[in-house]
Amino acid sequence: MNVSSSAAATEYIKRHHRHEAGENQCSSALVKLIKAPLPLVWSLVRRFDEPQKYKPFVSRCVAPGNLEIGSLREVDVKSGLPATTSTERLELLDDNEHILSIRIIGGDHRLQNYSSIISVHPEIIDGRPGTLVIESFVVDVPEGNTKDETCFFVEALIKCNLKSLADVSEGLAMQDQTEPIDIRKLGAER
């Protein structure tokens, strides 16, 4: 990530990713640059009812009703993880600011009081429209684990999800080749 992307990410985290971690909780934020335009990336992220489109550990999701704040989804997790199901509530879906927030409220796993925020922001990558994705979380540290172990585990899951999001988004973007943006012209227009 270049210096301007890093500074922008820090500012976005301050503005959109406020988690109050308690004494027995851990919290972190991860950043990913994706070589695909924001509308494409957001179209995948915002689908609270279809996380399996890019999350490799989700085998199935059932989200009855309309997508609105408070909506629930039942997620089935693929084998190989220390979980089988997760019940999650949509906390925020902002199509203007491109922010999605969920809270895990039940299921067969050890992620108690888990809450996450994912935001997507426009970025120019190699002269083309790209996206800066930030995902942050806060979660209880399970009995028998340390904060470092818990953060490492959750960060590894999020990194896999973000890599998969990049792979899916960039694959779709390659099917719809966009022209490079001339940054010099963009600056002259402002």
N, C-alpha and C positions, 0 to 999 in steps of 0.2 A: 504494500500500500504506500502511495506517495505521501509527501508531507501534507499537502492540502487535504487529501482524503482522511488522513489521520486527525488533523485538526477539526475537520467537519464531523467525523465520527465522534470525537470527544464532545463537541457541542450538541450533537443529536442525543447522545447518551444522557448528558445533563438535562436536556429538555424533555425527553420522552421516556426515559428508562429509570424512573425513580422507584427503587425498592428499598423499603425499610427492613433490613435484615435484623432479626432478633438475636439474642445471645446464642441460641442453639440452632442458628440457621446459617446457610452460606448463600452468597449471591455473586453473580458474575455477568459480564456482557461479552459477547463474541461478535466479530465483524467479518463480513465476507464481501468481496467485490465480485460482481457477476457481469460477464460480458453479454448482457441482454438488456433491452430497454425496460424501464420501470413498469410501464403498463403490462407487459408480458409477465414479469416477475410477480407483480402484485396480483395478477389474475390467478396465479397459483396459490400464493400465500393467503389471500382473503377467503379461500374456500374452506371455511371452518368445517363444512360437511364432507369434504373430500381430502383429508390430509394425506391419504395414501397416494395421491398424485405425485408427491415428491418425497414423502417421509418413508424411507425403506423399511422401518421396523413396524409399520402399520399394515396389517393384513386386511382389515375391514373397518368401516366406520358407518354407524347408523346415527343420523341426526334428523329426527322427525320434526315436521313443522317448518315455519319460516326462519330464515337466518336473522335473528335479532338479539340484542343484549339479553342475556339470561338463558339463551338457547343451550340445550345440552346435547352432547354427542357421546355415544358409547363406542369406544375404540378397542378393537382386538389387536393384541401385540403378537408379532411373529415369535416363534419359539427361538430360544437361544438367549433371551433376556430374562432377568429375574422378575417377570411380570406376565400376566395373560390378558388383563383387561384394564381399562381406564375410563372413568366417567369424568367428562370435562365440561366446563361451562364457559360460554363466550362472555367475556367481561367488557370488551371494547372492539368495535369494528368501525374504523374511521376511513372512509374511502377518499376523503380530501387530504388528510395528513398521511395516509397509507400506514396505519397502525392497527395491529391485531393483538389482543390480549386474551389469554385463557387462564383458567384456574382449574386444577385437578381437584375434584370434590369426592372422589371415591375410586374403587377398583382394587385389583389384586396386584399391589406393588408396594414399594417402600418410600415413594415420593409423597410425603405428607406435607400439606400446606404449600404445595408447589404452585407458583404463579409465574407466567412468562409474558413478555412483551416482545413483539417483533415489529420492526419498522423498516420501511424501504424508502430510499432517497435517490434522486437522480444523480448520476455521476457520468463523466466523460472518461472512457477507457480506450486508449489507443485511437483517439479521434472519433470514436463511435459512442452512441448512447449506451450507457451502462447503468448499473444499479449498485448502490451501497446498501447492504442488508445488515441490520443489527438485531441480535436476539439476546435478551437478558432474562434472568430468572432469579427467583429466591425460593428456597426450599428448606425444610427442617433437616437437620442432620440425624439420620436414624441411629438408634441405640446400637452401640458396638462399632460405629464408624467415626472417623474424624471429619472435621470441616474440609480438609484438603482432599480426603478420599471421596467425599460426597461431591464436591465441586468438580473433581477430575472426572468422575463417572458421568455427571450431567453434561459437562462440557464436551465429553467424547460423543455423547448422543447428539447434542446440538451440532457439533462439527460434522457428523455424518449427515444429518438432515440438511445443513447448509451446503455441503458438497453436492448432495443429491439435487437440491434446489438449483444450484449452479449448472449441473450437468443437464437437467431437464430443460431449464430456461435457455441455456446456450444452444442446446440441440434444436429447440423450437425456433430460436432466433436465426439459426443457420438456414432453416427452411424458408425464412422470410428475410432475405438479405436486405439490410438497410444501408443506405449510403453513409460514408463517413461524414462527420460534422467538421467543418472548417472552423477551428477555435478562433482564428483571427477574425473571421466574419462575425462570429457570435459576439466577440468583444466589441466590435464596431457598432453592432446593433443596440447595445445597451446604453 
